């Protein structure tokens, strides 16, 4: 069905807050069809859609072939792993995402995971809950200090810098970071001048007590944290991944935990999500796992939906959205 003049067809493929859904319905004809709950309605809507909004569903080139009128996809996420960038670019389809609004919340989660892992918070809480706390704990259950230790960041974008602020300003931690090029701290993060320094990867691994991966996923970062990286880490280091699961070789991580010098790992992301029940990471005594909750607060998820809705409305109106992803960049 062709929408009335001035109104276009929008496919919502992930639940939106009521106020943001209302914004879309005021301007366009909206079809709500979550393919995870039933694929028929979703695929039936594709031939007529001009815009799509949602997240956590893989869209490939074959799917784009079924949506010949598609102008824009607005993802309620920062990462764009689920989208065929080259195909979108070749078809002239705009891809929008939601950077910025979740930086501080994800950094909170990453630092909470670092603290919980180093002090064995989850493990010791279970000890109490299960009635196994019958005496003062001994050295076998001690954690390690965080304050004053060296933090090494793999990736130093907005979220990495937010983690660095918490570490350097809140816990007195010297910060090393490794990225494709040094960041102009005077311009982008003046509060970190004298507290954070760019370092070659090998130097960062040797010196860091905590190594935190905040890497985006690309062909150059896929599997980047491998056996060689773990082998070069400082003995007794703690590893945290708050970036993308596929940047880490999980078999190499398990080997480092079981046979190497890695003390522990805290993981909010995994190669396969949800984490398979047969994964050795699920019940590993040195792993603190979380179910990808980096941005999972009421305030932040609403802010992400609001930005994604604005992106979509502006794109369909022929205006510049506030957060377009450059599909030619990777």
C-alpha positions as CSV (number, residue, x, y, z in Angstrom):
1,X,0.0,0.0,0.0
2,X,1.3,3.4,-1.0
3,X,1.4,5.9,2.0
4,X,-0.4,9.3,1.6
5,X,1.5,12.1,0.1
6,X,4.4,13.3,2.3
7,X,4.2,10.2,4.4
8,X,6.5,7.2,3.9
9,X,6.5,3.6,5.1
10,X,8.6,2.8,8.2
11,X,9.4,-0.6,9.5
12,X,10.1,-0.9,13.2
13,X,11.9,-4.2,13.8
14,X,12.7,-3.7,17.5
15,X,10.4,-2.4,20.3
16,X,10.6,1.4,20.8
17,X,9.5,3.5,23.7
18,X,5.9,4.7,23.3
19,X,6.8,8.3,22.9
20,X,9.3,7.6,20.2
21,X,6.9,5.3,18.4
22,X,4.4,8.1,18.5
23,X,6.8,10.5,16.9
24,X,7.2,8.1,14.0
25,X,3.4,7.5,13.7
26,X,2.7,11.2,13.6
27,X,4.9,11.6,10.5
28,X,4.7,8.3,8.6
29,X,2.9,5.0,8.1
30,X,4.4,2.6,10.6
31,X,4.6,-1.2,10.5
32,X,5.8,-3.0,13.7
33,X,7.3,-6.4,12.9
34,X,10.0,-7.9,15.0
35,X,11.5,-10.8,13.0
36,X,12.6,-12.5,16.2
37,X,9.0,-13.0,17.1
38,X,7.7,-13.9,13.7
39,X,9.4,-13.4,10.4
40,X,6.4,-13.4,8.0
41,X,5.1,-9.9,8.8
42,X,8.7,-8.5,8.7
43,X,9.5,-9.9,5.3
44,X,6.0,-9.0,3.9
45,X,6.7,-5.4,4.8
46,X,10.1,-5.1,3.1
47,X,9.0,-4.3,-0.5
48,X,7.2,-1.1,0.5
49,X,9.5,0.3,3.2
50,X,11.4,3.6,2.9
51,X,12.9,3.5,6.4
52,X,13.8,0.9,9.0
53,X,14.6,1.3,12.7
54,X,15.7,-1.3,15.2
55,X,18.7,-3.3,16.4
56,X,20.1,-6.7,17.2
57,X,19.1,-8.3,13.9
58,X,21.4,-9.2,11.0
59,X,20.5,-7.4,7.8
60,X,22.4,-8.7,4.7
61,X,22.5,-7.8,1.0
62,X,19.9,-10.4,0.2
63,X,17.5,-8.7,2.6
64,X,18.2,-5.4,1.0
65,X,17.2,-6.9,-2.4
66,X,13.7,-7.4,-1.0
67,X,13.5,-3.7,0.0
68,X,14.0,-1.8,-3.3
69,X,12.6,1.5,-1.9
70,X,14.7,1.6,1.2
71,X,16.3,4.9,1.9
72,X,17.6,4.7,5.4
73,X,18.3,2.2,8.3
74,X,18.4,3.8,11.7
75,X,20.1,1.4,14.2
76,X,19.4,1.8,17.9
77,X,23.1,1.0,18.6
78,X,26.6,2.3,18.2
79,X,28.0,-0.8,16.6
80,X,27.2,-1.6,13.0
81,X,28.3,-5.2,12.9
82,X,24.8,-6.4,11.8
83,X,24.8,-4.3,8.6
84,X,26.3,-5.0,5.1
85,X,28.3,-1.7,4.8
86,X,29.5,-2.2,1.2
87,X,26.0,-3.2,0.0
88,X,24.4,-0.2,1.8
89,X,27.1,2.1,0.2
90,X,26.6,0.8,-3.3
91,X,22.8,1.2,-3.0
92,X,23.0,4.7,-1.6
93,X,21.1,3.7,1.6
94,X,21.9,5.8,4.6
95,X,22.9,4.1,7.8
96,X,22.5,5.9,11.1
97,X,23.6,4.8,14.6
98,X,23.6,6.2,18.2
99,X,27.1,7.2,19.3
100,X,27.8,9.6,22.2
101,X,24.6,9.1,24.3
102,X,25.8,5.8,25.8
103,X,29.5,6.6,26.4
104,X,29.3,7.3,30.1
105,X,26.9,4.4,30.9
106,X,29.1,1.9,29.1
107,X,32.2,3.2,30.8
108,X,30.3,2.8,34.2
109,X,29.6,-0.8,33.3
110,X,33.2,-1.5,32.2
111,X,34.7,-0.1,35.3
112,X,32.1,-1.9,37.5
113,X,33.1,-5.1,35.7
114,X,36.8,-4.4,36.3
115,X,36.1,-3.8,40.0
116,X,33.9,-6.9,40.4
117,X,36.5,-9.1,38.7
118,X,39.5,-7.8,40.6
119,X,37.8,-8.0,44.0
120,X,35.9,-11.3,43.1
121,X,32.6,-9.6,44.0
122,X,30.2,-12.0,42.3
123,X,32.1,-15.1,43.5
124,X,32.2,-14.0,47.1
125,X,28.6,-12.8,47.0
126,X,27.6,-16.4,46.0
127,X,29.7,-17.7,48.8
128,X,27.5,-15.8,51.3
129,X,24.2,-16.6,49.6
130,X,25.0,-20.3,49.6
131,X,25.8,-20.3,53.3
132,X,29.5,-21.2,52.7
133,X,30.8,-18.2,54.6
134,X,31.6,-19.9,57.9
135,X,34.9,-18.1,58.8
136,X,37.0,-15.1,57.8
137,X,38.2,-15.6,54.3
138,X,41.8,-16.6,53.7
139,X,44.3,-15.7,51.0
140,X,42.7,-18.2,48.6
141,X,39.8,-15.8,48.2
142,X,41.7,-12.5,48.3
143,X,41.3,-10.1,45.3
144,X,43.7,-7.5,44.0
145,X,43.8,-3.7,44.5
146,X,42.6,-1.5,41.7
147,X,43.8,2.0,42.9
148,X,47.2,3.0,41.8
149,X,47.6,0.1,39.3
150,X,48.3,0.6,35.6
151,X,45.4,0.4,33.2
152,X,46.0,-0.5,29.5
153,X,43.2,0.4,27.0
154,X,43.0,-1.3,23.6
155,X,41.0,1.3,21.7
156,X,40.8,4.9,22.8
157,X,37.6,6.3,21.4
158,X,34.9,8.1,23.4
159,X,34.1,5.2,25.6
160,X,37.8,4.3,26.1
161,X,38.4,7.9,27.2
162,X,35.5,7.8,29.6
163,X,37.0,4.6,31.2
164,X,40.3,6.4,31.4
165,X,38.8,9.3,33.2
166,X,37.3,7.0,35.8
167,X,40.6,5.2,36.3
168,X,43.0,8.2,36.3
169,X,40.9,10.7,38.1
170,X,39.0,8.4,40.4
171,X,41.5,5.7,41.2
172,X,44.9,7.3,40.6
173,X,45.7,4.8,37.9
174,X,48.3,5.5,35.3
175,X,46.7,4.9,31.9
176,X,48.3,3.6,28.7
177,X,46.3,3.3,25.5
178,X,46.9,1.7,22.1
179,X,45.1,3.0,19.0
180,X,45.8,3.4,15.4
181,X,47.2,6.9,16.1
182,X,47.8,9.0,19.3
183,X,44.8,11.2,20.5
184,X,45.3,14.9,20.8
185,X,44.6,15.0,24.5
186,X,44.8,18.8,24.7
187,X,41.9,19.0,22.3
188,X,39.8,16.0,23.0
189,X,40.5,15.0,26.7
190,X,42.4,17.8,28.4
191,X,41.7,16.3,31.9
192,X,43.8,13.3,30.9
193,X,46.9,15.2,30.0
194,X,49.8,13.9,32.0
195,X,47.6,10.9,33.1
196,X,47.2,8.9,29.9
197,X,49.8,8.1,27.2
198,X,49.9,6.4,23.9
199,X,52.0,3.2,23.9
200,X,53.0,0.5,21.5
201,X,51.0,-2.6,22.0
202,X,53.9,-4.7,23.4
203,X,54.8,-2.0,26.0
204,X,51.1,-1.7,27.0
205,X,50.8,-5.4,27.5
206,X,54.0,-5.7,29.5
207,X,53.2,-2.8,31.9
208,X,49.5,-3.0,32.4
209,X,47.9,-4.7,35.5
210,X,44.5,-4.4,33.8
211,X,44.0,-4.7,30.1
212,X,40.6,-3.4,28.9
213,X,39.6,-4.0,25.3
214,X,37.2,-1.4,23.9
215,X,37.8,-2.3,20.2
216,X,35.3,-1.8,17.4
217,X,34.8,-4.8,15.2
218,X,36.4,-4.6,11.8
219,X,38.4,-7.0,9.6
220,X,41.6,-5.7,11.2
221,X,40.3,-6.2,14.8
222,X,38.5,-9.5,14.4
223,X,40.3,-12.0,16.6
224,X,43.0,-9.4,17.4
225,X,43.3,-10.3,21.0
226,X,44.8,-13.8,20.5
227,X,47.2,-16.2,22.1
228,X,50.1,-13.9,21.3
229,X,48.5,-11.0,23.0
230,X,47.7,-13.0,26.1
231,X,51.2,-14.4,26.3
232,X,52.7,-10.9,26.3
233,X,50.5,-9.6,29.1
234,X,52.0,-8.9,32.5
235,X,51.9,-12.0,34.8
236,X,48.8,-11.8,37.0
237,X,47.0,-9.3,34.7
238,X,43.2,-9.0,34.6
239,X,41.5,-8.8,31.2
240,X,38.2,-7.0,30.6
241,X,36.3,-6.9,27.3
242,X,33.6,-4.3,26.9
243,X,34.0,-3.7,23.2
244,X,33.0,-6.5,20.7
245,X,33.1,-10.2,21.5
246,X,34.6,-11.2,18.1
247,X,37.7,-9.1,18.7
248,X,38.8,-11.8,21.2
249,X,39.9,-15.4,20.5
250,X,37.9,-17.1,23.2
251,X,39.9,-20.4,23.0
252,X,43.1,-18.4,23.5
253,X,41.5,-16.6,26.4
254,X,40.5,-19.9,28.0
255,X,44.1,-21.2,27.5
256,X,45.5,-18.1,29.2
257,X,43.2,-18.5,32.1
258,X,43.9,-22.2,32.5
259,X,47.6,-22.5,31.7
260,X,48.9,-19.0,31.3
261,X,49.5,-16.1,33.6
262,X,46.2,-14.3,33.3
263,X,44.6,-13.9,36.7
264,X,41.0,-13.4,35.7
265,X,38.7,-12.0,33.0
266,X,35.5,-9.9,33.0
267,X,33.4,-10.1,29.9
268,X,30.3,-8.2,28.9
269,X,30.5,-9.4,25.2
270,X,31.1,-12.7,23.5
271,X,31.7,-14.2,20.1
272,X,28.2,-15.8,20.2
273,X,25.4,-14.1,22.1
274,X,23.5,-15.1,24.1
275,X,26.5,-17.2,25.4
276,X,25.9,-20.9,24.6
277,X,25.2,-23.0,27.7
278,X,28.0,-25.3,26.8
279,X,30.6,-22.5,26.7
280,X,33.5,-23.1,29.0
281,X,33.4,-19.4,29.9
282,X,30.0,-19.6,31.5
283,X,31.1,-21.4,34.7
284,X,34.8,-20.7,34.6
285,X,36.0,-19.9,38.1
286,X,38.1,-17.0,36.9
287,X,35.6,-15.4,34.6
288,X,33.0,-12.8,35.6
289,X,30.4,-12.8,32.7
290,X,27.7,-10.3,32.1
291,X,24.8,-10.5,29.5
292,X,25.9,-7.6,27.3
293,X,24.5,-4.9,29.6
294,X,26.9,-2.0,28.7
295,X,24.1,0.5,27.8
296,X,21.3,-1.3,29.7
297,X,19.8,1.5,31.8
298,X,16.4,3.1,31.5
299,X,17.9,6.5,30.8
300,X,20.4,5.5,28.2
301,X,18.3,3.1,26.2
302,X,15.6,5.8,26.0
303,X,18.2,8.3,24.8
304,X,19.4,5.9,22.2
305,X,15.9,5.3,20.9
306,X,15.3,9.1,20.8
307,X,18.5,9.7,18.8
308,X,17.7,6.8,16.4
309,X,14.1,8.2,15.9
310,X,15.5,11.7,15.2
311,X,18.0,10.2,12.7
312,X,15.3,8.4,10.8
313,X,12.8,11.3,10.7
314,X,15.5,13.7,9.5
315,X,16.8,11.3,6.8
316,X,13.3,10.6,5.5
317,X,12.7,14.4,5.4
318,X,15.8,14.9,3.2
319,X,17.7,16.5,6.1
320,X,21.1,15.7,7.6
321,X,20.7,13.2,10.5
322,X,22.8,14.0,13.6
323,X,24.5,10.6,13.5
324,X,25.3,9.1,10.1
325,X,27.7,6.2,9.9
326,X,30.1,6.4,7.0
327,X,29.6,3.1,5.2
328,X,32.6,3.8,2.9
329,X,35.0,4.1,5.9
330,X,35.6,0.4,6.6
